[in-house]
Amino acid sequence: MKYRPLGNSGVKVSEVSFGCWTMGGLNWVNGTPNGWANVDEDEVVRAIKTGLDAGVNHFDNADVYGNGRAERMLARALKKLGVKSTDVIIATKIGHFPGTAEHAYEPAHIRHQCEQSLINLGRDYIDLYYFHHGNFGENDRYLPEAAATLDALVKEGKVRLKGQSAYSYDDFARVVPVVRPVVLQSWAHAMDDQFVRPGSPLVALMEKFDLTFVAFSPLAQGILLDKYSADKPPQFEPGDIRLGNGRFSAEGLASVKPKIEKLKARFGTSTEELAATALNYLLAQPRVACVIPGFRNERQARCNLAGVGRAMSENDVAFIREIFA
């Protein structure tokens, strides 16, 4: 396993790290589904052990993943495996779970959720604490105080590093100069690499502020693994964020199938080979510190790790970019 820096912090994370969203199971926030099909905790423990044995040292979590369930499950899993929580790098986030606050970025709510995440994780500090999105209210009403609160948590030793997650370049460009994070996070995969491709506005922003990028959804929620059929589109339960997503419809899956066939012809047809291709494509992009694929069991953990130690040539990168252009 190779390790890459989080900005200029000196902290290095495994280039394949593990995302914990799936561990939260089916979930809703303010009536909106934001979870995944429920997981078996024993299988999750075996998957985490597989990752640790391969050198994974970074787990990405959030207060909203199961509304605390994923944080608590990660803490239990590490304890069952005899691993000190502080021997790994744990990221978590604040922003999508508002509780009773008018806005999740109210300073009092940030402090409350930070303290609750510390309890859930069984830790005295959070290695990497993200603002989970770039909506700081009308006219960025909450941005100055939210940034100041996060700075205070760093000074108090409750947070080591600051991160910013967002879903548009405009949000990053507006918020980064105020929050001053060391790392950014958003989606990135071969089907949509707008944030990490060379020459992109966000890469330029990261170069300006010496930031690196953590890529979530690097497998496009499994679509790049060719695991779904347009002839029999998947059915998801209420509370699963994929329910109603057009990418999983017959039309959406049929449109991407020819592109995946081109990947299979060049890189291999197995799930492991497709995973290795998708993940290494991102790891070849500028400023990417790591990918954080999700996992439900040991099999998926092993697929996530299949590309460790492989390098992708410039020709391969160009081939993939052209397919999904």
N, C-alpha and C positions, 0 to 999 in steps of 0.2 A: 504494500500500500504506500502510495506517495501522499505527502502532506503539503498543503498550500497555505499561505498566510491570509489572515483576515485583515485586509487593508495594511496599514503600517503598524499594527498593534503588537507584532511579534508572536501572536498566537497562531498556531497552525492547526488546520483541521484535515481529516482524511478526505481525499478528493472524492471518494464515494462515502457520503454520510447518510444517515437514515432519518427520514421524515416520519413523524409520529401521528399525523392527522388521522390515519385509519384507526388508530388505537382508541379514538374517542367514540367510535360506533355511530349508530343512527342518532341524529341530534337536530334540534331546531333552536334558532335564536330569533326572538320576536316574531315567531310564526313562520320563519323562513328556514327551509331545510339547509343544513350545512355540515352533515355528517356522512358517514360511510356505513355499509353493511356491518353488523356487529362482528366482533372478533372473539376468538377463544384465547384467553389470557395465557394458558399453558403453551399454545403455539407461538404466541408473541414472545414469550420468554426464550423459547428455543431459537427463534429468529434473531433475537438480540444477541444471544450467545454466539450464533454463527457470525454475526457482524463483528462482535468484539474479537473473536478468534482470528478474524481476517484483518484486524487492525483498525476497524471503525472506531473513531474516538469522539464523534460529534453526533448528537441527537437533537433534532429540531422539533419543538413543541409549541403549544399556544394555550392560553387560558380558555379559548373557545372550543378546543378540540374535546368534544364531549362535556363541555363546561366544567373542566377540571379533571375529568376521568382519565384522559391520556397522560396528564402530568403524574397523577397518582399511580397509574399502571406502570409507567416508566420507572418510577421510584421503587415500586414493589419488585419489578423484574430485576433491576440491578441488585437489590438486596438479596433476592433469591439466588442470584448468581455469585454472591459474595464479592461484588464489585462496589468499592466506595464511590458514591455519587460524584465526589470531587475528583475522581480519577478520570472522568470523561468531561467533555465540553458539552454543556446543555444550554440550548437556546430556547427561549419562550417569548411570547408576544402579548401585547395588550392592544385592544382597539375594536374588536368585533363583538365582545360581550359587554354590554353597557350596564348590566345589573339594574339598579334603580336610578342610576344617574341619567341626566338629560342627554349627556354625550359621554362616550367612553373615554375621551381624552380630558375630562375634568381632572384637575390635579388630585383631588381627594380620591377619585376612583382609580387613577393610576397607582397611587400609593396603596390603596386597598388591594388591588389585584396583584401588585408586586408581592405584598406580604402573603397573600393567599397562595400564589405560585411557589413562594419559598416553602410554605407549609406543605403544599402538595408534593413538591420535589424532595422534601426532607433536607433542605440546604440552607446555608446562611447567606448565600449570594447566588446570583444568576450570572452565568458566564457571558451571555449575549442576550440583551433584551431589546426587542424590536417594537417600534410602533407598527401595527399590523397593516395599516393602509394610510393613504394620504389625504383623507377627508377630515380636516380639522375644524369643520363647521363653516358657516357662512362667513366669507371674507377672512378665513383662517382665524376665526375668533379664539380658538383654543390653542393655537400653535405656540405663541410665545411662552405661555405658562406651562404647557405640556413639555416643551423642550427644557425649560428651567427645572421642572420637576424631575425629569430624567437625569439632568446634570447633577441635581442634588442627591439622587439615589446612587450615582457613581461616587460622589464625594463621601457618602456615608458607607461605602463598601458593600452595598446591597446589589450593585450591578457592576460588572467589570467592563463590558464593552457595549456600545450603543449600535443598534441596527435600525434600518428603515425599510419596510416593505411597502410597495405600492404597485399600481396596476396601469400606470401611464407615465410617459416621459415627463409630461407637464407637472404631474404631482412630484416626481423626484426632483425636477429642476427647481421647483418652488420651495420644497421642504428641506432638501439637503443642506443648503447654506445656513439654515436656522438650527436644525437638529445636530448637524455635524456628526453623522454616524461614521463608523469605520467600514461597514458592510451594507450592501443593498440586497434585497431579496424580491424576486418576482418569478412568474412562470418563465420557462424557456424550454423549448424542445425543437426538434428538427422541423416541425410543421409551422412553428412561429418562434423565430430567434431574434425578433426585433430589438430586444434589449441587449443582446450580447454579440451580435455580428460585428465584424470589423468596420469601423467608420460610422457606426451608429451614433446618434446624439448621446445616448446614455453611456456608451463606452468613453466618449469624449468627456462627459461629466465625471466619470469615475477616474479618468486620468488626471483631470484638473484637481480633484480632491484626494487623490491617492486611495481610492476605494476598490474593494473587490465585490464579487457577485456570488450569491448563493441561489442556485436554480432549483425551484420547486416544479413539480409536474414534468420531470425530464422525459418521462415515457408517455406523455400525453394521456395520463390516466389509463394506461394499458393499451391504447389504440395502436401505438407503434410496435407492440408485441404481437400484433395480428391475432389477438385472442377473441375478437368479436366477429360475428358473421352477419353480413347484410341480409342473408336469407332468414336469419333468426336473431333479430336484434335483442340485446340484453334487456331484462326487466328488472328495475330497481325498486326497492321498498320506499315508502314514505319516510322522509328524514334523511335520504341519501341525496347528496348534492348532484349526482349524475342524473337523477330522475328529471326527464323533460329536456335534457341537454341534446341539442340537435346533432352533435357529433356522434351520438350513439344511436341515431335513427338509421333506418335502412338506407336512406339517401346519403346520409353523412358517411356511413361506413363504406358504401359502394364507391363514393367519390375518392376515398383515400386508398382503397384496395390496390389499384394499379401501381401506385407509388410504392406501397409496401412490397409488392411483388418485385419491383426493381431493386429494392434493398436486399431482399432475400436472394435474388440472383447473384448479387455481388458479394454479400457478406455472410450468407448462410441462412438456413431456414428455421433453426431451433429458436426457442424462446430466449435461451442464453445468448445466442449470437445476435439476435435482434436487440436485446437489452444492451449488450456490450457496444453495439454500433451506435445506438441512440445516446448512451451516456458519454462515450468517448468523443462523439461529435461535439457535444457541449464543452467537454473538458479541453477541447482544442481551440476554444474561442477565447479572445482576449479578456482578461480580468475575471474569469470564472474561477472562484476558489474551490467550489465543490458542487456536486449535485446531491439532491436529497430525495431520492425515490422513496415512496411509501412501501409498506410491507404488511402482510397479514400472517405469514407463516414462514417456516424455514425454507421452503421451496422458493418463495419469492425473494427472500433474503439472499439466497445463493444466486438467483438470477441477477439481482442487483450488483452482485460482486463479480459476475462473470467477466467483466471487462477490465478488472483491476490489473495493472501492469502492461496493458496493451497500449500501443501508440497508434494514432490515426494519421495517415499521410495527408499532405496538402491536397493531393489528387482525390482522395476519398472524401475529404471535407467538401471540396468543390462539387463532387458528384452528388452528394446528399443535398447540398444547398440548391443545386440546379433542379433536382427532383421536386422540391417543395417551393420553388420560387413562385 
